[in-house]
Amino acid sequence: MNQVAKVIVDVPAMQVDRPFDYVVPENLVGIALVGTRVSVPFGNRKVQGFVVELGEVEDVTKLKTIDSVMDVLPVLNEELLELGDFLAKETLAFRVSVYQAMLPAALRAKYEKYVVRLDTEDDELERLFEGYETLPFKELVGRNILKSVQKYVRSGQVEIAYAVKNKVTNKKMRVVTCPLTPNQLHDAQLDLPKNAKAQAKLLAYFETTEEDFVPLKQLREELGVSGQAIQKLVDNGMLQFAEKKVNRDPYAGREFERTEPLALSKEQQAANDEILLAAKEGRPETFLLHGVTGSGKTEIYLQSIAEVLQKGKEAIVLVPEISLTPQMVERFKSRFGDAVAVLHSALSHGEKYDEWRKIERKEAQVVVGARSAIFAPFENLGLIIIDEEHEATYKQEDNPRYHARDVAIWRAKRHHCPVVLGSATPSLESYARATKNVYKLLELKARINQQEMPEVHIIDMREELRSENRTEFSRTLLEKIKERLERNEQTVLLLNKRGYASFVMCRDCGYVVECPNCDISLTYHQATRKMKCHYCGHEERVPEKCPSCESEHIRYFGTGTQKVEESLAKLIPEARVIRMDVDTTRQKGAHEKLLTRFQNGEADILLGTQMIAKGLDFPNITLVGVLNADTMLFLPDFRSAERTFQLLTQVSGRAGRHVLPGEVVVQSYSPEHYSIEYAKMHDYHGFYKHEMLMRHKGAYPPFYFLTLINVSHEEERKVIQTIQDMASFLRTKLGPDSIILGPVPSTISRIKNKYRYQCMIKYKKEPTLKNELKSLLEHYQKEQAKGLTISIDVEPYVLM
């Protein structure tokens, strides 16, 4: 009998989204295990694949053989392979795409193209290949000999081959080791010539050190010796070079001061007891921990995890933003030390890979990270926590379009452990589930130390305009910032946009400079003095004259963070400002550096975009200013009021969290809007009731499920025809209670020169919908290969 592996190949296409059989050669039996990645021949090339099953068959004459194994141990365990199948069905994604999403980027395959010479007799080929048998494809392009080689490919004397490579492997460090015994070392020093002082120093060092390996760099720096002296001892066999694996720890060298558990309030203790009881009884219950900002949710997370770890189990903690992770990491590392692994997108591929390996080797029991950390390869989970559960970042926007909460609940059932969803402003869907007892509701109604919630002032910016104030700051906000400066207290200013100005417009004819590839205005960035499209990346200089009427009255409209920073410098020149947006946090570790500077009192004002609205906990912040509360309010999205309420409540919660009382100033052009009114009163329940009425009226979640279909192509007629046909087909298949809206052009009707149309399906129960959608994707396979893009998002979070 021959061993055969069922392999899912790395070709994201409908017709190959199934396992293929490959013979496991004798030398790989026991090595090519379920969950390992293998390199296999597929068509005329080599691709990566995942072994999903092993079996035995007698006749293998028609089967190809596995080339090589890419892992020593499986990278996906049995649970993650099962989870991958579940997500592929739920999100209508390819199995291989889901498996890839579960792994750190470092483990995703990279394919290198090679040109192989089959004919060794041809003199011209010998000359072109410079005597080599194979050449990297990019070398042919670089040397401009692609055309010359083309005819040999056609005649079969040369073939194109693909090799699978791993992007990142282990980091290695050069170390020096000494094979001599102490007596031999002593004798060797006596035999050295008198002028070989550096060599004598080295041998004396190895005579006293207890280390088996000493890093080469350390040896040179500590002893002040040259590489030449070390090389001479290596040549004489007294020392040896070796390669040693190094872990890239992003937090190496950082001292985390150990913290002790704090005394819990009655409310905190009751919530903690409920969670631990479910963990003890092995109930996969989902808890919604609804606690006002500053009510001590993090301390509950820490204490419940400590209890779970004592039982020998593991925990996953998800946080929504990179900017949240520095403070969260600090809290978890201070409590649990090296037992914490960190996985988020600000780490390099290598660091992520090493943190992932740390989990796999069972050196970490707690993972803190963003969305993809939910796939941490733990095998004994005791608790999963999703902090700020309402955040849209927990939903992946491209394939596979999974929601981390759904993955958490699936894994919790598998491990018989509880899930805790924490938020001061839970999503309407989660709170509705808690009222229906699908989730168990735990409430923290008071701040710790019984601190008052900050007072919120709503400023009508229309009045400011009437009184000739044309700056970004109302007089009230400006006065309050100056008061804080006098008292040496800190201010946080939130603006929901990056860049300098929203758009560039001609004051004479109203012409707005738009992106040539997308139907959207360009954003002006002052640092580069260029206008940029935030969708396709197109950049251009600001025109000196209007391209439409040739007027010179070109002006910048709207407000970005750069422009606000400039205005602050003019209005309050003595204020020290730290700006935090996508442009200032591009570099690795920038979030943490900027927040540390602010914490250390090196600035009076922290000005930023959404990334500063949540999770910050600094004792000296007593004023929060929201410069324009309406940014998201009138977007064509049924969640816009909810997102505005959440953002205002979250950012208000940054003020007055400790001893000093806090104040919040919210500037708005529509102060009478209910989301702003309820945020002013910190009234989540009032907002929930009002918003539920609106959702019921509009037939939106949580009363209905949604699925969004997007079609795009360079030819508009093709897009319209395709989406109309799809909508007509679905109308014949769905029940009478389901609603299909559209097709209509998407909010941004063209991106990267592709026209975009969408239709939305609202339904309460459609058991066959996913199968019908899958059959549509299969039907349009050939069209998709020719450039038509069809994306289907089940439970979408972004409708634009």
C-alpha positions in Angstrom: 0.0 0.0 0.0 1.2 3.5 -0.8 0.6 6.5 1.4 -1.4 9.3 -0.3 -2.0 12.8 0.9 -5.0 15.0 0.1 -3.7 18.4 -0.6 -5.5 21.8 -1.0 -3.3 23.7 -3.5 -2.4 27.4 -3.4 -4.5 28.3 -6.5 -7.4 30.4 -5.5 -9.9 29.3 -8.2 -13.3 27.7 -8.0 -12.5 24.6 -10.0 -9.5 23.7 -7.8 -11.1 24.5 -4.5 -11.0 20.8 -3.4 -8.3 18.3 -2.2 -6.0 16.7 -4.8 -4.3 13.3 -4.2 -0.5 13.1 -4.2 1.8 10.2 -3.4 3.9 10.7 -0.3 7.4 9.4 -1.2 9.0 7.0 1.2 11.5 9.5 2.5 8.6 11.9 3.5 6.4 9.3 5.2 6.0 10.4 8.8 7.2 13.9 7.8 4.4 15.1 5.5 1.8 15.2 8.3 -1.8 16.6 8.3 -1.4 20.4 8.6 2.0 20.7 7.1 2.8 22.7 3.9 4.2 20.9 1.0 5.5 21.8 -2.5 3.7 19.9 -5.2 3.7 19.8 -9.0 0.4 21.4 -10.3 0.0 21.7 -14.1 3.3 22.9 -15.4 4.5 24.5 -12.2 5.3 24.0 -8.5 2.9 25.3 -5.9 2.5 25.3 -2.2 -0.3 23.1 -0.7 -1.7 22.1 2.7 -2.0 18.5 3.6 -5.6 18.0 4.9 -5.8 14.2 5.1 -3.6 11.1 4.8 -4.7 7.7 3.5 -3.5 4.6 1.7 -4.2 3.3 -1.8 -2.8 0.5 -3.9 -2.8 2.0 -7.4 -0.9 5.2 -7.7 0.1 5.1 -11.4 -1.9 8.2 -12.3 -0.9 10.3 -9.2 1.9 12.9 -9.0 4.3 12.9 -6.1 4.9 15.5 -3.4 8.2 17.3 -4.1 9.2 18.4 -0.6 7.9 19.4 2.8 8.1 23.0 3.9 7.6 22.5 7.6 9.1 20.2 10.2 5.9 20.3 12.3 2.3 21.1 11.1 1.5 24.8 10.9 -2.2 24.2 11.2 -3.6 21.8 13.8 -6.7 19.7 13.4 -9.0 22.4 14.9 -7.7 25.2 12.6 -8.2 23.0 9.5 -11.8 22.4 10.6 -12.3 26.1 11.3 -10.9 26.8 7.9 -13.6 24.7 6.3 -16.3 26.3 8.4 -15.1 29.9 7.4 -14.8 29.0 3.7 -18.5 28.0 3.7 -19.7 30.9 5.8 -17.7 33.6 3.9 -17.9 32.1 0.4 -14.1 32.1 0.3 -11.6 29.5 -1.1 -10.2 27.1 1.5 -6.6 28.0 0.7 -7.4 31.7 1.2 -8.7 30.9 4.7 -5.7 28.7 5.6 -3.3 31.5 4.4 -5.2 34.1 6.5 -4.6 31.9 9.6 -0.8 32.0 9.2 1.6 34.9 9.9 2.5 36.7 6.7 6.0 35.2 7.0 4.6 31.7 6.2 2.7 32.7 3.1 4.4 31.3 0.0 6.4 33.3 -2.4 6.9 31.9 -5.9 10.1 32.4 -7.8 10.1 32.0 -11.5 13.1 30.2 -13.1 14.2 29.5 -16.7 15.7 26.0 -17.1 18.0 25.0 -20.0 17.1 21.6 -21.3 19.4 21.6 -24.4 23.0 21.5 -23.3 24.5 21.3 -26.9 23.3 24.7 -28.3 26.2 27.2 -28.3 24.0 30.3 -28.4 22.0 28.9 -25.4 25.3 28.3 -23.6 26.3 31.9 -24.2 22.9 33.3 -23.1 22.8 31.2 -20.0 26.6 32.0 -19.3 27.2 28.3 -18.6 24.4 28.0 -16.0 21.6 25.3 -16.1 19.0 27.6 -14.6 18.6 31.4 -14.3 16.1 33.5 -12.3 13.4 34.9 -14.7 14.1 38.4 -13.5 17.7 38.1 -14.6 16.5 37.5 -18.2 14.4 40.7 -17.9 17.3 42.6 -16.3 19.8 41.6 -19.1 17.1 42.2 -21.8 17.5 38.7 -23.3 13.9 37.6 -22.8 13.2 38.0 -26.6 16.2 35.8 -27.5 15.2 33.1 -25.1 11.5 33.2 -26.2 12.1 31.0 -29.3 13.8 28.4 -27.3 10.8 28.2 -24.9 8.6 27.6 -28.0 10.9 24.9 -29.4 11.0 23.1 -26.0 14.8 23.6 -25.5 14.1 25.8 -22.5 11.2 25.6 -20.0 9.8 28.0 -17.4 9.7 26.5 -13.8 8.3 27.8 -10.5 9.8 27.2 -7.2 8.1 27.8 -3.8 10.1 29.7 -1.3 9.4 30.7 2.3 9.5 34.5 2.8 10.9 34.5 6.3 12.7 31.9 8.2 14.5 31.9 11.5 16.8 34.8 12.2 20.4 33.6 12.7 23.2 35.2 14.6 26.9 34.5 14.2 28.4 33.2 17.4 31.9 32.1 18.5 32.5 28.9 20.5 35.6 27.4 22.0 36.2 23.6 21.6 39.3 23.6 24.0 39.3 22.3 27.6 40.4 24.8 30.4 43.9 23.1 30.5 44.2 23.3 26.7 43.2 26.9 26.8 45.9 27.7 29.4 48.6 25.9 27.3 47.5 27.7 24.1 47.9 31.1 25.8 51.5 30.2 26.8 52.3 29.2 23.2 51.1 32.5 21.7 53.8 35.0 20.4 54.3 37.9 22.8 52.9 40.5 20.3 49.6 38.5 19.8 47.9 40.5 22.6 44.4 40.5 21.1 44.5 36.7 20.7 45.7 36.3 24.3 42.8 38.5 25.4 40.3 36.3 23.6 41.6 33.0 25.0 41.7 34.4 28.5 38.0 35.5 28.0 37.0 31.9 27.0 38.9 30.5 30.0 36.7 32.5 32.4 33.3 32.7 30.7 30.6 30.1 31.4 28.8 30.8 28.1 28.9 28.1 25.5 28.2 30.6 22.7 29.3 34.3 22.6 27.9 36.6 19.8 30.6 37.7 17.5 29.5 41.3 17.8 29.5 41.2 21.6 33.0 39.7 21.6 34.4 42.4 19.3 32.7 45.3 21.3 33.4 44.0 24.8 37.1 43.1 24.2 37.9 45.7 21.6 39.5 43.1 19.3 39.4 43.0 15.5 37.7 40.3 13.4 41.2 39.5 12.1 42.4 38.3 15.6 39.3 36.1 16.0 39.8 34.7 12.4 43.4 33.7 13.2 42.3 31.7 16.3 39.5 30.0 14.1 42.1 29.1 11.4 44.3 27.5 14.2 41.3 25.5 15.5 41.3 27.2 18.9 37.9 28.9 18.3 35.0 28.1 16.0 32.2 30.1 14.3 28.6 28.8 14.5 25.1 30.0 13.5 22.6 30.4 16.4 18.9 30.9 16.1 17.7 34.2 17.6 14.1 35.1 18.6 13.1 38.5 17.3 11.3 39.7 20.4 9.7 43.1 19.7 9.8 43.9 23.4 13.3 42.6 24.1 15.2 44.9 26.5 12.0 46.5 27.8 11.5 46.3 31.5 7.9 45.8 32.5 7.3 46.7 36.2 5.3 43.8 37.8 1.8 44.9 38.8 -0.4 43.2 41.4 -4.2 42.6 41.1 -6.3 45.5 42.2 -9.2 45.2 44.6 -12.4 44.8 42.6 -15.6 46.8 43.1 -18.9 44.9 43.8 -19.9 45.2 40.2 -16.5 44.1 38.9 -16.4 41.1 41.3 -19.9 40.0 40.3 -18.9 40.1 36.6 -15.6 38.3 37.3 -17.4 35.5 39.3 -19.9 34.9 36.4 -17.0 34.5 33.8 -15.0 32.2 36.1 -17.9 30.0 36.9 -18.5 29.4 33.2 -14.8 28.7 32.7 -14.8 26.3 35.6 -17.9 24.4 34.4 -16.6 24.3 30.8 -19.6 26.3 29.4 -19.0 28.0 26.0 -21.1 31.0 27.1 -20.8 34.4 25.4 -20.8 37.3 27.9 -21.4 40.9 26.9 -19.5 43.1 29.4 -21.1 46.5 29.1 -19.2 48.9 31.2 -19.0 52.7 31.0 -15.6 54.2 30.1 -13.3 53.9 33.1 -15.3 51.2 34.9 -12.4 48.8 35.1 -13.1 46.3 32.3 -9.3 45.6 31.8 -8.8 44.6 35.4 -11.6 42.0 35.0 -9.8 40.7 31.9 -6.5 40.4 33.8 -8.0 38.7 36.9 -10.1 36.2 35.0 -7.1 35.3 32.8 -4.9 34.8 35.9 -7.4 32.3 37.2 -7.6 30.5 33.8 -3.8 30.3 33.6 -3.6 28.7 37.1 -5.7 25.9 35.7 -3.1 25.3 33.0 -5.1 26.9 30.2 -4.5 29.6 27.7 -6.2 32.9 26.7 -6.6 35.2 23.7 -7.2 38.9 24.0 -8.2 40.9 20.9 -7.9 44.7 20.7 -9.1 46.6 17.7 -6.3 49.1 16.8 -2.5 49.1 16.7 -2.6 52.3 18.8 -4.4 50.5 21.6 -1.9 47.7 21.7 1.0 49.6 23.4 -1.0 50.3 26.6 -2.7 46.9 26.5 0.6 45.1 26.0 2.1 47.1 28.9 -0.7 46.0 31.2 -0.6 42.3 30.2 3.2 42.1 30.2 3.3 43.8 33.6 0.9 41.2 35.0 2.0 38.1 33.2 5.6 38.8 32.0 7.0 36.5 29.3 3.8 34.4 29.1 2.4 37.0 26.8 2.9 36.9 23.0 1.9 39.9 20.9 0.5 39.7 17.4 -0.4 42.9 15.5 0.2 44.5 12.1 2.8 47.0 13.4 5.3 44.1 13.9 7.7 43.1 11.1 7.1 39.8 9.4 10.0 38.3 11.2 8.8 39.4 14.7 5.3 38.1 14.0 6.7 34.8 12.9 8.8 34.5 16.1 5.8 35.4 18.3 3.7 32.8 16.5 6.4 30.2 17.0 6.5 31.1 20.7 2.8 30.2 20.9 3.4 27.0 18.9 6.2 25.9 21.2 3.9 26.5 24.2 6.2 29.2 25.6 3.3 31.7 25.7 -0.1 31.2 27.4 -1.6 34.6 26.6 -1.9 36.3 23.2 -2.7 40.0 22.9 -3.3 41.2 19.3 -5.5 42.5 16.6 -8.0 40.6 14.5 -5.8 37.8 13.1 -4.6 36.8 16.7 -7.9 34.9 17.0 -6.2 32.2 15.0 -3.4 31.7 17.6 -2.5 28.0 17.5 -3.4 27.3 21.1 -4.6 23.8 21.9 -6.1 24.3 25.4 -8.0 27.6 25.4 -9.7 28.6 28.6 -10.9 32.1 27.8 -11.3 34.5 24.8 -11.8 38.2 25.3 -12.7 40.8 22.6 -12.2 44.3 23.9 -14.1 47.2 22.2 -16.3 44.5 20.6 -18.2 47.1 18.5 -15.2 48.0 16.4 -15.6 47.5 12.6 -11.9 46.5 12.4 -12.8 43.0 13.7 -14.4 42.3 10.3 -11.9 41.6 7.5 -12.7 43.6 4.4 -11.2 41.3 1.8 -11.4 37.6 1.3 -11.9 35.7 3.6 -14.4 38.2 5.0 -14.6 36.7 8.5 -15.6 38.5 11.7 -13.3 37.7 14.7 -16.3 37.5 17.0 -17.8 34.5 15.0 -14.4 32.8 15.0 -14.1 33.3 18.8 -17.5 31.8 19.4 -16.7 28.8 17.1 -13.4 28.1 18.9 -15.0 28.6 22.4 -17.6 25.9 21.6 -14.7 23.6 20.5 -12.7 24.3 23.7 -15.8 24.5 26.1 -14.7 28.0 27.3 -16.4 31.4 27.7 -16.1 34.4 25.4 -16.2 37.9 26.8 -17.2 40.8 24.5 -16.3 44.1 26.3 -17.4 47.6 25.3 -18.7 50.9 26.7 -20.8 51.2 23.5 -21.7 47.6 22.4 -22.9 47.2 18.8 -26.6 47.1 18.4 -26.5 43.5 17.2 -24.6 42.4 20.4 -26.8 44.3 22.8 -29.9 42.9 21.1 -28.6 39.4 21.4 -27.9 40.1 25.1 -31.5 41.3 25.7 -32.7 38.0 24.0 -30.4 35.9 26.3 -28.3 34.7 23.3 -25.4 36.4 25.2 -25.4 36.9 28.9 -25.3 40.6 29.9 -22.9 41.8 32.6 -23.1 45.6 33.4 -20.7 48.0 35.1 -22.7 51.2 35.6 -20.2 53.2 37.6 -16.6 54.4 37.1 -13.9 53.1 39.4 -13.4 55.4 42.5 -17.0 56.6 41.8 -15.5 59.3 39.5 -18.1 61.4 37.8 -18.5 61.1 34.0 -17.1 64.2 32.3 -19.4 67.1 31.6 -20.1 67.4 27.8 -20.7 70.8 26.1 -22.2 70.8 22.6 -21.2 73.8 20.6 -23.3 74.9 17.6 -20.7 75.8 14.9 -23.4 77.5 12.8 -23.5 80.2 15.6 -19.7 80.5 15.5 -19.9 81.2 11.7 -22.6 83.8 12.2 -20.3 85.6 14.7 -17.5 85.7 12.1 -15.4 82.9 13.7 -13.9 81.0 10.7 -11.3 79.0 12.5 -11.6 75.3 13.3 -12.0 76.1 17.0 -15.0 77.5 18.8 -14.3 80.3 21.3 -15.4 78.0 24.2 -12.9 75.3 23.1 -10.1 77.7 22.6 -10.6 79.2 26.1 -10.7 75.8 27.7 -7.5 74.7 26.0 -5.7 77.9 27.3 -7.1 77.2 30.8 -5.5 73.7 30.7 -2.2 75.1 29.6 -2.2 77.5 32.6 -2.9 74.5 34.9 -0.3 72.2 33.3 -3.1 69.7 32.3 -3.4 67.9 29.0 -5.9 68.1 26.1 -6.9 65.5 23.5 -8.3 66.9 20.2 -10.0 64.5 17.8 -10.5 65.1 14.1 -11.7 62.3 11.9 -9.5 63.1 8.9 -5.8 63.0 8.0 -4.1 65.2 5.5 -4.2 69.0 5.3 -7.5 69.8 3.6 -10.3 67.7 2.3 -10.4 69.0 -1.2 -9.1 71.7 -3.5 -11.7 73.9 -5.2 -11.9 76.9 -7.6 -13.8 79.7 -5.9 -14.9 81.2 -9.2 -16.5 78.3 -11.0 -16.7 75.6 -8.2 -14.4 73.1 -10.0 -13.2 70.4 -7.6 -9.9 68.6 -8.4 -10.9 64.9 -8.7 -8.9 61.7 -9.1 -8.7 60.7 -12.8 -9.1 57.0 -11.8 -11.8 57.2 -9.1 -14.9 59.3 -8.7 -13.6 61.1 -5.6 -11.9 64.4 -4.8 -8.2 64.5 -4.1 -7.0 65.3 -0.6 -4.3 67.9 -0.2 -1.2 67.0 1.9 0.8 69.9 2.9 4.0 68.0 3.9 4.5 66.9 0.3 2.5 69.8 -1.2 0.6 67.3 -3.3 -2.9 66.1 -3.7 -3.5 62.4 -3.2 -6.3 59.9 -3.8 -6.8 57.8 -0.7 -8.2 54.9 -2.8 -5.7 54.3 -5.7 -2.7 56.3 -4.5 -2.7 58.7 -7.5 -0.8 61.9 -6.8 -0.5 65.3 -8.5 0.6 68.9 -7.8 -1.9 71.6 -7.0 -2.8 73.5 -10.2 -1.8 77.1 -10.2 -4.8 78.0 -12.3 -8.2 76.3 -12.4 -8.2 73.6 -15.2 -11.8 74.6 -16.0 -12.0 78.4 -16.1 -8.3 79.3 -15.6 -9.0 81.4 -12.6 -6.2 81.8 -10.0 -8.6 81.6 -7.0 -7.8 78.0 -6.1 -8.6 77.4 -2.4 -8.4 74.5 0.1 -11.6 73.4 1.7 -12.3 71.2 4.7 -10.0 70.5 7.5 -7.3 67.9 8.1 -5.0 67.2 11.0 -2.1 69.0 9.4 -4.2 72.1 8.9 -5.4 72.0 12.5 -1.9 71.7 13.8 -0.9 74.8 11.8 -3.9 76.7 13.2 -3.0 75.7 16.7 0.5 77.0 16.2 -1.0 80.4 15.1 -3.7 80.6 17.8 -1.7 79.2 20.8 2.0 79.3 19.8 3.1 78.3 23.3 1.2 74.9 23.1 3.3 71.8 22.5 1.4 69.6 20.1 1.8 65.9 19.1 0.0 64.9 16.0 -1.1 61.3 15.6 -2.5 60.2 12.3 -1.6 57.7 9.5 1.1 60.0 8.2 3.0 60.4 11.5 2.7 56.8 12.6 4.0 55.1 9.5 7.3 54.1 11.0 7.5 51.0 13.2 6.9 51.8 16.9 5.8 55.3 16.1 2.5 54.9 18.0 4.2 53.9 21.2 6.9 56.6 20.9 4.3 59.4 20.5 2.1 58.1 23.3 5.1 57.7 25.6 6.1 61.3 24.9 2.6 62.5 25.7 2.5 60.4 28.9 5.8 61.8 30.0 4.3 65.3 29.7 6.4 66.3 26.7 3.3 67.8 25.0 0.2 69.7 26.1 -2.1 68.6 23.2 -2.5 65.3 21.5 -4.2 65.9 18.2 -5.3 62.9 16.2 -7.7 60.8 14.1 -9.9 57.9 15.3 -6.8 56.0 16.6 -6.7 58.2 19.7 -10.4 57.8 20.6 -10.2 54.6 22.5 -8.1 52.8 25.2 -5.9 55.8 26.2 -5.7 56.1 30.0 -3.6 59.1 31.1 -4.2 60.8 34.5 -3.5 64.3 33.3 -6.1 64.5 30.4 -8.9 66.8 31.7 -10.2 68.1 28.4 -11.3 66.4 25.2 -12.3 68.4 22.1 -14.1 66.9 19.1 -13.6 69.3 16.3 -16.3 68.1 14.0 -18.8 65.5 15.3 -20.6 65.4 11.9 -17.8 63.8 9.8 -19.5 60.4 9.9 -23.0 61.4 10.6 -24.3 61.8 7.1 -22.5 59.0 5.3 -24.8 56.7 3.3 -24.5 54.0 5.8 -27.3 52.8 8.2 -24.6 52.5 11.0 -23.5 56.2 10.7 -25.5 57.4 13.8 -24.3 54.4 15.8 -20.7 55.0 14.8 -21.0 58.7 15.7 -22.5 57.9 19.1 -19.8 55.3 19.8 -16.9 57.6 18.8 -18.2 60.6 20.8 -18.8 58.3 23.9 -15.4 56.6 23.5 -13.4 59.9 23.1 -15.3 61.5 25.9 -14.2 58.6 28.1 -10.6 59.7 27.8 -11.2 62.7 30.1 -11.2 62.7 33.9 -10.4 59.1 34.4 -8.4 59.6 37.5 -8.4 62.3 40.3 -8.8 65.4 38.1 -12.4 66.0 36.8 -12.8 66.0 33.0 -14.7 68.1 30.4 -15.6 67.5 26.8 -16.4 70.0 24.1 -18.1 68.6 21.0 -18.3 71.0 18.0 -21.1 70.2 15.5 -23.1 71.7 12.7 -26.1 69.5 13.6 -26.1 69.6 17.4 -29.8 68.6 17.6 -29.1 65.1 16.1 -30.1 62.3 18.5 -26.8 60.5 18.4 -25.0 63.7 19.7 -27.8 64.4 22.3 -27.5 60.9 23.8 -23.7 61.0 23.7 -23.9 64.3 25.7 -25.8 62.5 28.4 -23.7 59.3 28.3 -27.0 57.5 27.7 -26.3 54.3 25.9 -29.7 52.8 26.7 -31.6 55.8 25.4 -29.6 55.7 22.2 -30.2 52.0 21.9 -33.9 52.3 22.1 -34.1 55.2 19.6 -31.7 53.5 17.1 -33.6 50.2 17.3 -36.8 52.0 16.2 -34.9 53.5 13.3 -33.5 50.1 12.3 -36.9 48.4 12.6 -38.4 51.0 10.4 -35.7 50.6 7.8 -35.5 46.8 8.0 -31.8 46.7 9.0 -29.8 44.6 11.4 -30.4 43.4 14.1 -34.0 42.8 12.6 -32.7 41.6 9.3 -29.5 39.9 8.0 -27.6 41.6 5.1 -25.6 40.4 2.2 -23.9 42.9 -0.1 -23.0 42.0 -3.7 -20.5 44.3 -5.5 -19.6 44.0 -9.2 -16.8 46.0 -10.9 -15.3 46.2 -14.4 -13.7 48.7 -16.8 -16.8 48.6 -19.0 -19.8 50.1 -17.3 -22.4 48.3 -19.5 -20.9 44.9 -18.6 -21.2 45.7 -14.9 -24.8 46.8 -15.2 -25.8 43.8 -17.2 -24.1 41.3 -14.8 -25.5 42.7 -11.6 -29.0 43.0 -13.1 -28.9 39.4 -14.2 -27.7 38.3 -10.7 -30.4 40.3 -9.0 -33.1 38.8 -11.3 -31.8 35.3 -10.6 -31.9 35.8 -6.8 -35.4 37.3 -6.9 -36.6 33.9 -8.3 -34.9 32.0 -5.6 -35.6 34.0 -2.4 -38.7 33.9 -0.2 -41.4 36.7 -0.3 -40.2 38.3 3.0 -36.7 38.9 1.6 -35.9 42.3 0.1 -33.4 43.0 -2.8 -32.3 46.7 -3.0 -30.8 47.8 -6.3 -28.8 47.3 -8.4 -27.4 50.9 -8.0 -24.0 52.5 -8.5 -21.8 52.2 -5.4 -21.3 55.3 -3.3 -17.9 55.8 -4.9 -19.0 54.7 -8.4 -15.5 54.3 -9.9 -12.2 53.2 -8.2 -9.0 52.5 -10.2 -10.8 53.0 -13.5 -13.3 50.3 -12.7 -17.1 51.0 -12.5 -18.8 49.7 -9.4 -22.4 48.7 -8.9 -24.0 46.9 -5.9 -27.2 45.3 -4.7 -28.1 44.5 -1.1 -30.2 41.5 0.1 -32.1 41.9 3.4 -33.5 38.7 4.8 -34.6 37.0 8.0 -34.3 33.3 7.0 -32.8 32.1 3.8 -31.3 28.6 4.4 -30.3 28.2 0.7 -28.9 31.7 0.1 -25.2 30.8 0.4 -25.6 27.9 -2.1 -27.4 30.2 -4.6 -24.6 32.8 -4.2 -21.9 30.1 -4.7 -23.7 28.9 -7.9 -23.6 32.5 -9.1 -19.8 32.7 -8.5 -19.3 29.5 -10.3 -21.5 30.7 -13.3 -19.3 33.8 -13.7 -15.9 32.1 -13.3 -14.8 32.7 -16.9 -15.9 36.3 -16.8 -13.9 36.8 -13.5 -10.8 35.4 -15.2 -11.2 38.2 -17.8 -11.2 41.0 -15.3 -14.8 41.1 -14.0 -14.7 41.4 -10.2 -17.6 40.0 -8.1 -17.4 40.3 -4.3 -20.0 39.0 -1.9 -19.9 40.2 1.7 -22.1 38.3 4.1 -22.9 40.7 7.1 -21.0 43.7 5.6 -19.6 46.4 7.9 -18.6 48.8 5.1 -21.3 49.7 2.6 -19.3 52.1 0.5 
